[in-house]
Amino acid sequence: MSTLPKIDFVLFYVSNLEESRSYFTEKLGFQYIAEESGPGFCQLRGGEGGVDFALLQATAETPGAGATHVYFKTSDLAGLRATLVNRGVEATEIAKRPFGSIFNVPTPDGELITMLS
């Protein structure tokens, strides 16, 4: 079982959700996924085999508009976390979320990336 993660999801923080959704769907041609969207959140899909992504309305509690958050997926989340911690990476504890289990690690510039299973 490999712990090497792959990009699974990208989240774009936006200043105007409806304007951004319209741009990504009508101008750029991405597909809006209504059943996976909700208040303040718009899920989109590109070409076959691509990575799904979403637009999230930026608020005072989120990163600002223009920020991006990347999610990497692995089949062995606990093993990946143990490997990274053994390499000296600061990793949060594994937390369960409605969409799966996750933990975060910082990049050298202080941005957080999320590992999920």
Biopython code that builds the backbone (N, CA, C, O; Angstrom):
import numpy as np
from Bio.PDB.StructureBuilder import StructureBuilder

atoms = [
    (1, "MET", "N", (0.854, -1.179, 0.000)),
    (1, "MET", "CA", (0.000, 0.000, 0.000)),
    (1, "MET", "C", (0.896, 1.237, 0.000)),
    (1, "MET", "O", (1.719, 1.411, 0.899)),
    (2, "SER", "N", (0.742, 2.072, -0.980)),
    (2, "SER", "CA", (1.562, 3.267, -1.102)),
    (2, "SER", "C", (0.997, 4.406, -0.275)),
    (2, "SER", "O", (-0.215, 4.619, -0.235)),
    (3, "THR", "N", (1.885, 5.135, 0.382)),
    (3, "THR", "CA", (1.447, 6.321, 1.112)),
    (3, "THR", "C", (1.642, 7.580, 0.280)),
    (3, "THR", "O", (1.203, 8.656, 0.687)),
    (4, "LEU", "N", (2.294, 7.471, -0.882)),
    (4, "LEU", "CA", (2.561, 8.646, -1.706)),
    (4, "LEU", "C", (1.238, 9.272, -2.160)),
    (4, "LEU", "O", (0.460, 8.624, -2.860)),
    (5, "PRO", "N", (0.975, 10.527, -1.767)),
    (5, "PRO", "CA", (-0.310, 11.141, -2.104)),
    (5, "PRO", "C", (-0.340, 11.720, -3.513)),
    (5, "PRO", "O", (0.697, 11.999, -4.113)),
    (6, "LYS", "N", (-1.560, 11.893, -4.025)),
    (6, "LYS", "CA", (-1.757, 12.537, -5.324)),
    (6, "LYS", "C", (-2.754, 13.677, -5.137)),
    (6, "LYS", "O", (-3.595, 13.633, -4.238)),
    (7, "ILE", "N", (-2.657, 14.696, -5.988)),
    (7, "ILE", "CA", (-3.613, 15.795, -5.894)),
    (7, "ILE", "C", (-5.009, 15.253, -6.147)),
    (7, "ILE", "O", (-5.247, 14.546, -7.126)),
    (8, "ASP", "N", (-5.932, 15.594, -5.249)),
    (8, "ASP", "CA", (-7.293, 15.088, -5.334)),
    (8, "ASP", "C", (-8.326, 16.200, -5.488)),
    (8, "ASP", "O", (-9.377, 15.990, -6.093)),
    (9, "PHE", "N", (-8.034, 17.385, -4.942)),
    (9, "PHE", "CA", (-9.042, 18.436, -4.909)),
    (9, "PHE", "C", (-8.347, 19.771, -4.708)),
    (9, "PHE", "O", (-7.341, 19.855, -4.002)),
    (10, "VAL", "N", (-8.882, 20.811, -5.326)),
    (10, "VAL", "CA", (-8.348, 22.167, -5.171)),
    (10, "VAL", "C", (-9.503, 23.091, -4.818)),
    (10, "VAL", "O", (-10.584, 22.996, -5.398)),
    (11, "LEU", "N", (-9.270, 23.979, -3.870)),
    (11, "LEU", "CA", (-10.279, 24.916, -3.410)),
    (11, "LEU", "C", (-9.795, 26.335, -3.660)),
    (11, "LEU", "O", (-8.712, 26.719, -3.217)),
    (12, "PHE", "N", (-10.608, 27.116, -4.379)),
    (12, "PHE", "CA", (-10.299, 28.516, -4.651)),
    (12, "PHE", "C", (-11.205, 29.393, -3.784)),
    (12, "PHE", "O", (-12.427, 29.248, -3.823)),
    (13, "TYR", "N", (-10.619, 30.297, -3.006)),
    (13, "TYR", "CA", (-11.386, 31.257, -2.227)),
    (13, "TYR", "C", (-11.682, 32.453, -3.131)),
    (13, "TYR", "O", (-10.774, 33.012, -3.745)),
    (14, "VAL", "N", (-12.953, 32.841, -3.210)),
    (14, "VAL", "CA", (-13.367, 33.885, -4.148)),
    (14, "VAL", "C", (-14.103, 35.011, -3.428)),
    (14, "VAL", "O", (-14.686, 34.806, -2.364)),
    (15, "SER", "N", (-14.067, 36.203, -4.025)),
    (15, "SER", "CA", (-14.737, 37.361, -3.426)),
    (15, "SER", "C", (-16.222, 37.404, -3.758)),
    (15, "SER", "O", (-17.011, 37.962, -2.995)),
    (16, "ASN", "N", (-16.614, 36.820, -4.892)),
    (16, "ASN", "CA", (-18.011, 36.826, -5.310)),
    (16, "ASN", "C", (-18.317, 35.456, -5.915)),
    (16, "ASN", "O", (-17.920, 35.168, -7.044)),
    (17, "LEU", "N", (-19.016, 34.624, -5.167)),
    (17, "LEU", "CA", (-19.243, 33.243, -5.577)),
    (17, "LEU", "C", (-20.029, 33.153, -6.886)),
    (17, "LEU", "O", (-19.638, 32.405, -7.782)),
    (18, "GLU", "N", (-21.113, 33.890, -7.013)),
    (18, "GLU", "CA", (-21.935, 33.793, -8.220)),
    (18, "GLU", "C", (-21.180, 34.285, -9.454)),
    (18, "GLU", "O", (-21.260, 33.674, -10.519)),
    (19, "GLU", "N", (-20.457, 35.377, -9.310)),
    (19, "GLU", "CA", (-19.668, 35.891, -10.433)),
    (19, "GLU", "C", (-18.587, 34.879, -10.838)),
    (19, "GLU", "O", (-18.354, 34.654, -12.025)),
    (20, "SER", "N", (-17.948, 34.286, -9.864)),
    (20, "SER", "CA", (-16.901, 33.301, -10.144)),
    (20, "SER", "C", (-17.481, 32.041, -10.764)),
    (20, "SER", "O", (-16.909, 31.496, -11.708)),
    (21, "ARG", "N", (-18.611, 31.572, -10.245)),
    (21, "ARG", "CA", (-19.260, 30.378, -10.817)),
    (21, "ARG", "C", (-19.623, 30.625, -12.277)),
    (21, "ARG", "O", (-19.383, 29.775, -13.135)),
    (22, "SER", "N", (-20.188, 31.767, -12.549)),
    (22, "SER", "CA", (-20.548, 32.121, -13.912)),
    (22, "SER", "C", (-19.313, 32.149, -14.816)),
    (22, "SER", "O", (-19.355, 31.646, -15.939)),
    (23, "TYR", "N", (-18.234, 32.727, -14.337)),
    (23, "TYR", "CA", (-17.002, 32.801, -15.125)),
    (23, "TYR", "C", (-16.454, 31.402, -15.423)),
    (23, "TYR", "O", (-16.132, 31.084, -16.568)),
    (24, "PHE", "N", (-16.352, 30.570, -14.380)),
    (24, "PHE", "CA", (-15.778, 29.233, -14.555)),
    (24, "PHE", "C", (-16.646, 28.336, -15.438)),
    (24, "PHE", "O", (-16.121, 27.496, -16.170)),
    (25, "THR", "N", (-17.980, 28.508, -15.377)),
    (25, "THR", "CA", (-18.860, 27.647, -16.178)),
    (25, "THR", "C", (-19.127, 28.222, -17.565)),
    (25, "THR", "O", (-18.937, 27.531, -18.566)),
    (26, "GLU", "N", (-19.558, 29.458, -17.634)),
    (26, "GLU", "CA", (-19.938, 30.044, -18.916)),
    (26, "GLU", "C", (-18.754, 30.455, -19.781)),
    (26, "GLU", "O", (-18.789, 30.285, -21.000)),
    (27, "LYS", "N", (-17.719, 30.987, -19.168)),
    (27, "LYS", "CA", (-16.563, 31.453, -19.939)),
    (27, "LYS", "C", (-15.520, 30.356, -20.140)),
    (27, "LYS", "O", (-15.014, 30.168, -21.246)),
    (28, "LEU", "N", (-15.202, 29.633, -19.064)),
    (28, "LEU", "CA", (-14.140, 28.621, -19.144)),
    (28, "LEU", "C", (-14.657, 27.232, -19.488)),
    (28, "LEU", "O", (-13.880, 26.380, -19.919)),
    (29, "GLY", "N", (-15.956, 26.982, -19.307)),
    (29, "GLY", "CA", (-16.551, 25.722, -19.726)),
    (29, "GLY", "C", (-16.544, 24.588, -18.719)),
    (29, "GLY", "O", (-16.841, 23.450, -19.083)),
    (30, "PHE", "N", (-16.212, 24.863, -17.459)),
    (30, "PHE", "CA", (-16.242, 23.806, -16.452)),
    (30, "PHE", "C", (-17.680, 23.466, -16.095)),
    (30, "PHE", "O", (-18.576, 24.296, -16.251)),
    (31, "GLN", "N", (-17.904, 22.239, -15.611)),
    (31, "GLN", "CA", (-19.246, 21.754, -15.280)),
    (31, "GLN", "C", (-19.559, 22.016, -13.818)),
    (31, "GLN", "O", (-18.783, 21.640, -12.939)),
    (32, "TYR", "N", (-20.695, 22.661, -13.551)),
    (32, "TYR", "CA", (-21.183, 22.909, -12.194)),
    (32, "TYR", "C", (-21.827, 21.631, -11.673)),
    (32, "TYR", "O", (-22.651, 21.030, -12.362)),
    (33, "ILE", "N", (-21.463, 21.209, -10.464)),
    (33, "ILE", "CA", (-22.003, 19.997, -9.847)),
    (33, "ILE", "C", (-22.923, 20.418, -8.701)),
    (33, "ILE", "O", (-22.486, 20.546, -7.557)),
    (34, "ALA", "N", (-24.196, 20.632, -9.019)),
    (34, "ALA", "CA", (-25.159, 21.171, -8.053)),
    (34, "ALA", "C", (-25.312, 20.281, -6.822)),
    (34, "ALA", "O", (-25.377, 20.785, -5.701)),
    (35, "GLU", "N", (-25.372, 18.966, -7.019)),
    (35, "GLU", "CA", (-25.605, 18.058, -5.883)),
    (35, "GLU", "C", (-24.428, 17.989, -4.914)),
    (35, "GLU", "O", (-24.577, 17.465, -3.810)),
    (36, "GLU", "N", (-23.281, 18.497, -5.296)),
    (36, "GLU", "CA", (-22.115, 18.520, -4.405)),
    (36, "GLU", "C", (-21.778, 19.940, -3.973)),
    (36, "GLU", "O", (-20.722, 20.179, -3.387)),
    (37, "SER", "N", (-22.665, 20.875, -4.259)),
    (37, "SER", "CA", (-22.478, 22.273, -3.887)),
    (37, "SER", "C", (-23.433, 22.630, -2.760)),
    (37, "SER", "O", (-24.339, 21.862, -2.437)),
    (38, "GLY", "N", (-23.228, 23.792, -2.167)),
    (38, "GLY", "CA", (-24.094, 24.237, -1.084)),
    (38, "GLY", "C", (-23.901, 25.713, -0.845)),
    (38, "GLY", "O", (-23.238, 26.390, -1.631)),
    (39, "PRO", "N", (-24.475, 26.226, 0.234)),
    (39, "PRO", "CA", (-24.346, 27.653, 0.534)),
    (39, "PRO", "C", (-22.868, 28.057, 0.652)),
    (39, "PRO", "O", (-22.121, 27.493, 1.451)),
    (40, "GLY", "N", (-22.474, 29.022, -0.141)),
    (40, "GLY", "CA", (-21.110, 29.522, -0.094)),
    (40, "GLY", "C", (-20.078, 28.627, -0.731)),
    (40, "GLY", "O", (-18.882, 28.907, -0.644)),
    (41, "PHE", "N", (-20.518, 27.538, -1.380)),
    (41, "PHE", "CA", (-19.603, 26.527, -1.916)),
    (41, "PHE", "C", (-20.123, 26.034, -3.260)),
    (41, "PHE", "O", (-21.297, 25.685, -3.383)),
    (42, "CYS", "N", (-19.261, 26.005, -4.258)),
    (42, "CYS", "CA", (-19.653, 25.601, -5.606)),
    (42, "CYS", "C", (-18.631, 24.595, -6.136)),
    (42, "CYS", "O", (-17.471, 24.947, -6.350)),
    (43, "GLN", "N", (-19.046, 23.364, -6.346)),
    (43, "GLN", "CA", (-18.134, 22.337, -6.854)),
    (43, "GLN", "C", (-18.197, 22.294, -8.377)),
    (43, "GLN", "O", (-19.266, 22.413, -8.975)),
    (44, "LEU", "N", (-17.030, 22.122, -8.988)),
    (44, "LEU", "CA", (-16.904, 22.116, -10.437)),
    (44, "LEU", "C", (-16.082, 20.928, -10.903)),
    (44, "LEU", "O", (-15.298, 20.353, -10.149)),
    (45, "ARG", "N", (-16.283, 20.576, -12.169)),
    (45, "ARG", "CA", (-15.553, 19.454, -12.759)),
    (45, "ARG", "C", (-15.082, 19.879, -14.137)),
    (45, "ARG", "O", (-15.787, 20.563, -14.879)),
    (46, "GLY", "N", (-13.871, 19.452, -14.454)),
    (46, "GLY", "CA", (-13.313, 19.734, -15.772)),
    (46, "GLY", "C", (-13.371, 18.500, -16.647)),
    (46, "GLY", "O", (-14.332, 17.732, -16.590)),
    (47, "GLY", "N", (-12.350, 18.310, -17.451)),
    (47, "GLY", "CA", (-12.293, 17.203, -18.383)),
    (47, "GLY", "C", (-12.136, 15.856, -17.705)),
    (47, "GLY", "O", (-11.772, 15.773, -16.532)),
    (48, "GLU", "N", (-12.414, 14.808, -18.455)),
    (48, "GLU", "CA", (-12.340, 13.438, -17.964)),
    (48, "GLU", "C", (-10.962, 13.145, -17.390)),
    (48, "GLU", "O", (-9.944, 13.450, -18.011)),
    (49, "GLY", "N", (-10.935, 12.557, -16.211)),
    (49, "GLY", "CA", (-9.693, 12.194, -15.550)),
    (49, "GLY", "C", (-9.043, 13.339, -14.802)),
    (49, "GLY", "O", (-7.991, 13.162, -14.188)),
    (50, "GLY", "N", (-9.656, 14.515, -14.845)),
    (50, "GLY", "CA", (-9.103, 15.674, -14.152)),
    (50, "GLY", "C", (-9.452, 15.670, -12.672)),
    (50, "GLY", "O", (-10.136, 14.774, -12.179)),
    (51, "VAL", "N", (-8.979, 16.666, -11.993)),
    (51, "VAL", "CA", (-9.203, 16.824, -10.562)),
    (51, "VAL", "C", (-10.385, 17.768, -10.357)),
    (51, "VAL", "O", (-10.414, 18.860, -10.923)),
    (52, "ASP", "N", (-11.365, 17.347, -9.544)),
    (52, "ASP", "CA", (-12.464, 18.241, -9.207)),
    (52, "ASP", "C", (-11.926, 19.410, -8.395)),
    (52, "ASP", "O", (-10.886, 19.307, -7.745)),
    (53, "PHE", "N", (-12.646, 20.513, -8.444)),
    (53, "PHE", "CA", (-12.255, 21.672, -7.653)),
    (53, "PHE", "C", (-13.503, 22.432, -7.244)),
    (53, "PHE", "O", (-14.600, 22.156, -7.729)),
    (54, "ALA", "N", (-13.325, 23.390, -6.350)),
    (54, "ALA", "CA", (-14.470, 24.135, -5.853)),
    (54, "ALA", "C", (-14.111, 25.592, -5.649)),
    (54, "ALA", "O", (-12.946, 25.977, -5.541)),
    (55, "LEU", "N", (-15.172, 26.382, -5.601)),
    (55, "LEU", "CA", (-15.073, 27.796, -5.276)),
    (55, "LEU", "C", (-15.722, 27.964, -3.912)),
    (55, "LEU", "O", (-16.810, 27.438, -3.675)),
    (56, "LEU", "N", (-15.074, 28.684, -3.021)),
    (56, "LEU", "CA", (-15.619, 28.917, -1.688)),
    (56, "LEU", "C", (-15.645, 30.413, -1.448)),
    (56, "LEU", "O", (-14.644, 31.101, -1.649)),
    (57, "GLN", "N", (-16.784, 30.912, -1.020)),
    (57, "GLN", "CA", (-16.916, 32.327, -0.713)),
    (57, "GLN", "C", (-15.957, 32.684, 0.419)),
    (57, "GLN", "O", (-16.055, 32.120, 1.509)),
    (58, "ALA", "N", (-15.040, 33.605, 0.180)),
    (58, "ALA", "CA", (-14.119, 34.053, 1.221)),
    (58, "ALA", "C", (-14.891, 34.853, 2.262)),
    (58, "ALA", "O", (-15.765, 35.652, 1.924)),
    (59, "THR", "N", (-14.560, 34.630, 3.529)),
    (59, "THR", "CA", (-15.185, 35.343, 4.639)),
    (59, "THR", "C", (-14.085, 35.776, 5.603)),
    (59, "THR", "O", (-12.904, 35.523, 5.365)),
    (60, "ALA", "N", (-14.477, 36.420, 6.676)),
    (60, "ALA", "CA", (-13.512, 36.825, 7.703)),
    (60, "ALA", "C", (-12.869, 35.611, 8.373)),
    (60, "ALA", "O", (-11.792, 35.729, 8.957)),
    (61, "GLU", "N", (-13.521, 34.440, 8.295)),
    (61, "GLU", "CA", (-13.006, 33.229, 8.940)),
    (61, "GLU", "C", (-12.179, 32.354, 8.000)),
    (61, "GLU", "O", (-11.642, 31.333, 8.430)),
    (62, "THR", "N", (-12.066, 32.732, 6.731)),
    (62, "THR", "CA", (-11.324, 31.924, 5.757)),
    (62, "THR", "C", (-10.124, 32.712, 5.245)),
    (62, "THR", "O", (-10.002, 33.905, 5.521)),
    (63, "PRO", "N", (-9.246, 32.059, 4.508)),
    (63, "PRO", "CA", (-8.234, 32.823, 3.786)),
    (63, "PRO", "C", (-8.923, 33.806, 2.845)),
    (63, "PRO", "O", (-10.086, 33.618, 2.489)),
    (64, "GLY", "N", (-8.214, 34.840, 2.448)),
    (64, "GLY", "CA", (-8.788, 35.866, 1.591)),
    (64, "GLY", "C", (-9.020, 35.406, 0.166)),
    (64, "GLY", "O", (-8.491, 34.384, -0.272)),
    (65, "ALA", "N", (-9.825, 36.183, -0.549)),
    (65, "ALA", "CA", (-10.081, 35.910, -1.963)),
    (65, "ALA", "C", (-8.752, 35.860, -2.703)),
    (65, "ALA", "O", (-7.865, 36.680, -2.466)),
    (66, "GLY", "N", (-8.627, 34.898, -3.593)),
    (66, "GLY", "CA", (-7.391, 34.694, -4.336)),
    (66, "GLY", "C", (-6.526, 33.583, -3.761)),
    (66, "GLY", "O", (-5.619, 33.097, -4.436)),
    (67, "ALA", "N", (-6.793, 33.172, -2.517)),
    (67, "ALA", "CA", (-6.047, 32.069, -1.913)),
    (67, "ALA", "C", (-6.521, 30.748, -2.504)),
    (67, "ALA", "O", (-7.657, 30.633, -2.965)),
    (68, "THR", "N", (-5.653, 29.768, -2.483)),
    (68, "THR", "CA", (-5.956, 28.430, -2.989)),
    (68, "THR", "C", (-5.540, 27.412, -1.944)),
    (68, "THR", "O", (-4.525, 27.585, -1.270)),
    (69, "HIS", "N", (-6.324, 26.348, -1.808)),
    (69, "HIS", "CA", (-6.001, 25.262, -0.879)),
    (69, "HIS", "C", (-6.012, 23.951, -1.666)),
    (69, "HIS", "O", (-6.959, 23.662, -2.399)),
    (70, "VAL", "N", (-4.948, 23.165, -1.504)),
    (70, "VAL", "CA", (-4.802, 21.915, -2.254)),
    (70, "VAL", "C", (-4.956, 20.725, -1.302)),
    (70, "VAL", "O", (-4.416, 20.719, -0.196)),
    (71, "TYR", "N", (-5.706, 19.721, -1.761)),
    (71, "TYR", "CA", (-5.913, 18.483, -1.013)),
    (71, "TYR", "C", (-5.226, 17.345, -1.761)),
    (71, "TYR", "O", (-5.414, 17.176, -2.966)),
    (72, "PHE", "N", (-4.426, 16.564, -1.027)),
    (72, "PHE", "CA", (-3.754, 15.396, -1.580)),
    (72, "PHE", "C", (-4.382, 14.158, -0.959)),
    (72, "PHE", "O", (-4.673, 14.145, 0.237)),
    (73, "LYS", "N", (-4.595, 13.116, -1.757)),
    (73, "LYS", "CA", (-5.258, 11.903, -1.276)),
    (73, "LYS", "C", (-4.284, 10.729, -1.258)),
    (73, "LYS", "O", (-3.421, 10.600, -2.125)),
    (74, "THR", "N", (-4.446, 9.877, -0.248)),
    (74, "THR", "CA", (-3.651, 8.670, -0.111)),
    (74, "THR", "C", (-4.553, 7.541, 0.385)),
    (74, "THR", "O", (-5.578, 7.786, 1.020)),
    (75, "SER", "N", (-4.168, 6.328, 0.093)),
    (75, "SER", "CA", (-4.930, 5.176, 0.578)),
    (75, "SER", "C", (-4.521, 4.785, 1.993)),
    (75, "SER", "O", (-5.197, 3.976, 2.629)),
    (76, "ASP", "N", (-3.415, 5.355, 2.497)),
    (76, "ASP", "CA", (-2.917, 5.032, 3.837)),
    (76, "ASP", "C", (-2.589, 6.325, 4.582)),
    (76, "ASP", "O", (-1.425, 6.707, 4.705)),
    (77, "LEU", "N", (-3.633, 6.990, 5.075)),
    (77, "LEU", "CA", (-3.460, 8.285, 5.721)),
    (77, "LEU", "C", (-2.584, 8.191, 6.974)),
    (77, "LEU", "O", (-1.686, 9.012, 7.162)),
    (78, "ALA", "N", (-2.837, 7.212, 7.817)),
    (78, "ALA", "CA", (-2.042, 7.068, 9.040)),
    (78, "ALA", "C", (-0.577, 6.772, 8.703)),
    (78, "ALA", "O", (0.331, 7.299, 9.346)),
    (79, "GLY", "N", (-0.354, 5.932, 7.698)),
    (79, "GLY", "CA", (1.015, 5.625, 7.285)),
    (79, "GLY", "C", (1.723, 6.844, 6.726)),
    (79, "GLY", "O", (2.901, 7.061, 7.011)),
    (80, "LEU", "N", (1.016, 7.649, 5.929)),
    (80, "LEU", "CA", (1.604, 8.872, 5.389)),
    (80, "LEU", "C", (1.959, 9.826, 6.517)),
    (80, "LEU", "O", (3.047, 10.402, 6.526)),
    (81, "ARG", "N", (1.048, 9.996, 7.468)),
    (81, "ARG", "CA", (1.324, 10.900, 8.582)),
    (81, "ARG", "C", (2.546, 10.430, 9.365)),
    (81, "ARG", "O", (3.412, 11.237, 9.704)),
    (82, "ALA", "N", (2.623, 9.141, 9.652)),
    (82, "ALA", "CA", (3.772, 8.606, 10.394)),
    (82, "ALA", "C", (5.070, 8.838, 9.630)),
    (82, "ALA", "O", (6.078, 9.225, 10.221)),
    (83, "THR", "N", (5.051, 8.604, 8.325)),
    (83, "THR", "CA", (6.241, 8.824, 7.496)),
    (83, "THR", "C", (6.675, 10.277, 7.550)),
    (83, "THR", "O", (7.858, 10.570, 7.725)),
    (84, "LEU", "N", (5.722, 11.191, 7.402)),
    (84, "LEU", "CA", (6.055, 12.611, 7.404)),
    (84, "LEU", "C", (6.580, 13.067, 8.761)),
    (84, "LEU", "O", (7.556, 13.814, 8.827)),
    (85, "VAL", "N", (5.948, 12.628, 9.836)),
    (85, "VAL", "CA", (6.401, 12.988, 11.181)),
    (85, "VAL", "C", (7.815, 12.458, 11.407)),
    (85, "VAL", "O", (8.649, 13.153, 11.987)),
    (86, "ASN", "N", (8.094, 11.227, 10.952)),
    (86, "ASN", "CA", (9.444, 10.663, 11.082)),
    (86, "ASN", "C", (10.476, 11.468, 10.306)),
    (86, "ASN", "O", (11.660, 11.447, 10.644)),
    (87, "ARG", "N", (10.044, 12.173, 9.273)),
    (87, "ARG", "CA", (10.940, 13.036, 8.488)),
    (87, "ARG", "C", (11.050, 14.438, 9.076)),
    (87, "ARG", "O", (11.731, 15.296, 8.514)),
    (88, "GLY", "N", (10.387, 14.672, 10.200)),
    (88, "GLY", "CA", (10.463, 15.971, 10.854)),
    (88, "GLY", "C", (9.409, 16.977, 10.413)),
    (88, "GLY", "O", (9.523, 18.165, 10.717)),
    (89, "VAL", "N", (8.387, 16.519, 9.702)),
    (89, "VAL", "CA", (7.316, 17.414, 9.252)),
    (89, "VAL", "C", (6.314, 17.599, 10.392)),
    (89, "VAL", "O", (5.915, 16.633, 11.042)),
    (90, "GLU", "N", (5.915, 18.848, 10.625)),
    (90, "GLU", "CA", (4.871, 19.122, 11.609)),
    (90, "GLU", "C", (3.522, 18.790, 10.979)),
    (90, "GLU", "O", (3.134, 19.391, 9.978)),
    (91, "ALA", "N", (2.822, 17.847, 11.561)),
    (91, "ALA", "CA", (1.527, 17.420, 11.027)),
    (91, "ALA", "C", (0.486, 17.488, 12.129)),
    (91, "ALA", "O", (0.753, 17.109, 13.269)),
    (92, "THR", "N", (-0.706, 17.975, 11.787)),
    (92, "THR", "CA", (-1.785, 17.976, 12.765)),
    (92, "THR", "C", (-2.253, 16.540, 12.986)),
    (92, "THR", "O", (-1.900, 15.632, 12.233)),
    (93, "GLU", "N", (-3.037, 16.360, 14.011)),
    (93, "GLU", "CA", (-3.634, 15.050, 14.253)),
    (93, "GLU", "C", (-4.643, 14.754, 13.140)),
    (93, "GLU", "O", (-5.160, 15.671, 12.501)),
    (94, "ILE", "N", (-4.910, 13.488, 12.919)),
    (94, "ILE", "CA", (-5.918, 13.086, 11.932)),
    (94, "ILE", "C", (-7.299, 13.411, 12.493)),
    (94, "ILE", "O", (-7.619, 13.068, 13.631)),
    (95, "ALA", "N", (-8.105, 14.075, 11.679)),
    (95, "ALA", "CA", (-9.469, 14.449, 12.072)),
    (95, "ALA", "C", (-10.457, 13.878, 11.065)),
    (95, "ALA", "O", (-10.176, 13.819, 9.868)),
    (96, "LYS", "N", (-11.599, 13.466, 11.555)),
    (96, "LYS", "CA", (-12.657, 12.943, 10.678)),
    (96, "LYS", "C", (-13.552, 14.095, 10.248)),
    (96, "LYS", "O", (-13.965, 14.915, 11.068)),
    (97, "ARG", "N", (-13.848, 14.148, 8.958)),
    (97, "ARG", "CA", (-14.729, 15.154, 8.370)),
    (97, "ARG", "C", (-15.812, 14.423, 7.575)),
    (97, "ARG", "O", (-15.658, 13.233, 7.296)),
    (98, "PRO", "N", (-16.892, 15.094, 7.206)),
    (98, "PRO", "CA", (-17.946, 14.427, 6.428)),
    (98, "PRO", "C", (-17.437, 13.836, 5.104)),
    (98, "PRO", "O", (-17.990, 12.847, 4.622)),
    (99, "PHE", "N", (-16.407, 14.422, 4.522)),
    (99, "PHE", "CA", (-15.889, 13.963, 3.234)),
    (99, "PHE", "C", (-14.700, 13.024, 3.364)),
    (99, "PHE", "O", (-14.157, 12.590, 2.348)),
    (100, "GLY", "N", (-14.273, 12.692, 4.595)),
    (100, "GLY", "CA", (-13.149, 11.783, 4.816)),
    (100, "GLY", "C", (-12.300, 12.228, 5.991)),
    (100, "GLY", "O", (-12.615, 13.213, 6.659)),
    (101, "SER", "N", (-11.233, 11.505, 6.238)),
    (101, "SER", "CA", (-10.303, 11.860, 7.303)),
    (101, "SER", "C", (-9.177, 12.698, 6.719)),
    (101, "SER", "O", (-8.763, 12.487, 5.579)),
    (102, "ILE", "N", (-8.678, 13.658, 7.511)),
    (102, "ILE", "CA", (-7.663, 14.584, 7.020)),
    (102, "ILE", "C", (-6.612, 14.887, 8.089)),
    (102, "ILE", "O", (-6.836, 14.667, 9.279)),
    (103, "PHE", "N", (-5.473, 15.392, 7.646)),
    (103, "PHE", "CA", (-4.541, 16.108, 8.506)),
    (103, "PHE", "C", (-3.848, 17.147, 7.645)),
    (103, "PHE", "O", (-3.805, 17.021, 6.421)),
    (104, "ASN", "N", (-3.304, 18.180, 8.288)),
    (104, "ASN", "CA", (-2.658, 19.274, 7.577)),
    (104, "ASN", "C", (-1.168, 19.308, 7.853)),
    (104, "ASN", "O", (-0.709, 18.917, 8.926)),
    (105, "VAL", "N", (-0.418, 19.784, 6.865)),
    (105, "VAL", "CA", (1.013, 20.027, 7.012)),
    (105, "VAL", "C", (1.315, 21.399, 6.409)),
    (105, "VAL", "O", (0.682, 21.805, 5.433)),
    (106, "PRO", "N", (2.282, 22.112, 6.991)),
    (106, "PRO", "CA", (2.633, 23.410, 6.432)),
    (106, "PRO", "C", (3.676, 23.277, 5.329)),
    (106, "PRO", "O", (4.506, 22.368, 5.342)),
    (107, "THR", "N", (3.616, 24.200, 4.377)),
    (107, "THR", "CA", (4.680, 24.305, 3.376)),
    (107, "THR", "C", (5.780, 25.178, 3.973)),
    (107, "THR", "O", (5.569, 25.789, 5.020)),
    (108, "PRO", "N", (6.946, 25.252, 3.339)),
    (108, "PRO", "CA", (7.996, 26.138, 3.852)),
    (108, "PRO", "C", (7.564, 27.604, 3.957)),
    (108, "PRO", "O", (8.128, 28.356, 4.752)),
    (109, "ASP", "N", (6.576, 28.015, 3.167)),
    (109, "ASP", "CA", (6.087, 29.392, 3.220)),
    (109, "ASP", "C", (4.948, 29.582, 4.211)),
    (109, "ASP", "O", (4.392, 30.675, 4.313)),
    (110, "GLY", "N", (4.597, 28.530, 4.941)),
    (110, "GLY", "CA", (3.567, 28.635, 5.965)),
    (110, "GLY", "C", (2.147, 28.378, 5.502)),
    (110, "GLY", "O", (1.212, 28.475, 6.297)),
    (111, "GLU", "N", (1.967, 28.049, 4.222)),
    (111, "GLU", "CA", (0.635, 27.678, 3.740)),
    (111, "GLU", "C", (0.350, 26.257, 4.191)),
    (111, "GLU", "O", (1.263, 25.436, 4.282)),
    (112, "LEU", "N", (-0.919, 25.962, 4.474)),
    (112, "LEU", "CA", (-1.283, 24.597, 4.850)),
    (112, "LEU", "C", (-1.767, 23.835, 3.630)),
    (112, "LEU", "O", (-2.500, 24.369, 2.797)),
    (113, "ILE", "N", (-1.348, 22.579, 3.535)),
    (113, "ILE", "CA", (-1.924, 21.665, 2.565)),
    (113, "ILE", "C", (-2.555, 20.521, 3.341)),
    (113, "ILE", "O", (-2.119, 20.195, 4.445)),
    (114, "THR", "N", (-3.568, 19.921, 2.767)),
    (114, "THR", "CA", (-4.340, 18.893, 3.468)),
    (114, "THR", "C", (-4.125, 17.544, 2.827)),
    (114, "THR", "O", (-4.189, 17.404, 1.605)),
    (115, "MET", "N", (-3.869, 16.554, 3.653)),
    (115, "MET", "CA", (-3.787, 15.156, 3.235)),
    (115, "MET", "C", (-5.105, 14.509, 3.651)),
    (115, "MET", "O", (-5.597, 14.746, 4.754)),
    (116, "LEU", "N", (-5.676, 13.689, 2.761)),
    (116, "LEU", "CA", (-6.954, 13.074, 3.087)),
    (116, "LEU", "C", (-7.017, 11.640, 2.582)),
    (116, "LEU", "O", (-6.256, 11.220, 1.710)),
    (117, "SER", "N", (-7.959, 10.910, 3.168)),
    (117, "SER", "CA", (-8.232, 9.544, 2.692)),
    (117, "SER", "C", (-9.709, 9.390, 2.473)),
    (117, "SER", "O", (-10.166, 8.320, 2.073)),
]
sb = StructureBuilder()
sb.init_structure("model")
sb.init_model(0)
sb.init_chain("A")
sb.init_seg("    ")
for serial, (resi, resn, name, xyz) in enumerate(atoms, 1):
    if name == "N":
        sb.init_residue(resn, " ", resi, " ")
    sb.init_atom(name, np.array(xyz, "f"), 0.0, 1.0, " ", f" {name:<3s}", serial, name[0])
structure = sb.get_structure()
